[in-house]
């Protein structure tokens, strides 16, 4: 075999530049690694001391809230009121106002129409209640008898009541009437009777005659002593009460009937004979 020519050294090369070499620390050879002693690792502080060992961290329950924790202030929100406290829309207020004003205007118009109609009716027909007067009162028979158990009265009376219609265009219709006669401020009953219905035309006059009688009416001693003397001296004060129903007739139209009570009295028989008849009182809707 042919031997190769030896290579010339590199430092003999014209462009060669030696590289500086850093000094290596004194270290044992690679083959002597096991001959060095192992250095122990540093231990953490408190190693081996049970008191200095860190305690395990307790986990907080899911609903735990730190009492010292203050949440950051959030954005301010307006309080939500319940529906009953919430302001109503303006449309409802306007609607209520319109309804109230309309009702008031309609009511005012109806009231004015009624007032005008009543005034026109009064001017055209001149309505007026009839006038009642007790024109006469007589006692054809009076007998006071004494019995074993007291005094008794037998008496007949006749009363006339005058009815005058003061209206010029209205007529008054009276139904069946009950006439009661009493004396001594109503403490002594002299009987009652029934009178048939009658009509009083406009500007007309009617006479109501009622004859009553009483038999075997027990009297007190005080009444027995005074009654006969009062009748003879015409100092007896009778009271005539008429209970009836009346209606108004106007140009063929007749109104519904209403109950009325007429009471006449307050004067003595002597004043009645002298032509001083008293006016009677009229009470509507009373029996």
C-alpha positions, 0 to 999 in steps of 0.5 A: 500500500502506498502511504499518503503524503503527510499533511503540513501543519496548520500553523504553517498555512499562510492564512492561519490565525490561532484562536484564543483559548479560555482557561479551564477551571481545575476540575478532575478528569472525566473519568473521576466524577464518581470520586467527588462527594455529593453535596446535600440539597438545602432544606426549607426553613422549619423542616422537621419542626411540626410547629413550623409546618404550614397548616392545611388551607380550609376551603370556604363553603359555597355560600360563605360571604366575608363580613368585611367585604364591601362590594363596589357601588354599582349603577343606581337603579330606579325603584320599581313601583307596584302597578297600583302605585304607578302613575296612570297614563295621561290618556286615562286622566283626559278620558275621565275629565272628558266624561265628567265634563260631559256628564255635568253638561248633560245634567245641567241641560236636563235640569234647565229643561225641567225648570223651563218646562215646570215654569211653562206648565205653571204659567199655562195651567196655573196648578194649585191644590184644592182648598178644604173647609169645614162648613158645618157640623151638627149633632142631631141626636145625643143621649148619655145613659147610665148603666150598672157598669158606667155611662154610655153614649148614643150620638148622630153627627152630620159634617159638611166639608167644602172643596174648592178647585182654585185652578182654571184648567185642571180638574181634581178627581177624588176616589172613595173616601173614609170620614172619621169624626171625633171630639175632645182633641181626638179622645172621643170618637163619634163614628165614621162613614164612607163617602163615594168618589167625586170630581171637582172641575176647574174653578168649581165647588163641591160639598162632601156630606158625611153622616156618622153615628155611634151606639153604646160607647162607654164614657169616662166620668169626666167625659160624661159630665162635660159632653152634654153641657158642651153640646147644649152650649155649642162649645164642642170642638169637633175634628173631621178627618178624610182619608182618600186618593186623588188625581189630576185631570188635564185635557183628557189626561189623568195622572196616577192617584196618590193618597191624601189625608185632610184634617179639619177642626180646631173651632167650636160649633158656635163659630161654625154657625157664625160663618167662620169655617176654618181651612183644613190641612192637607197631607200627601202620601199619608194614611 
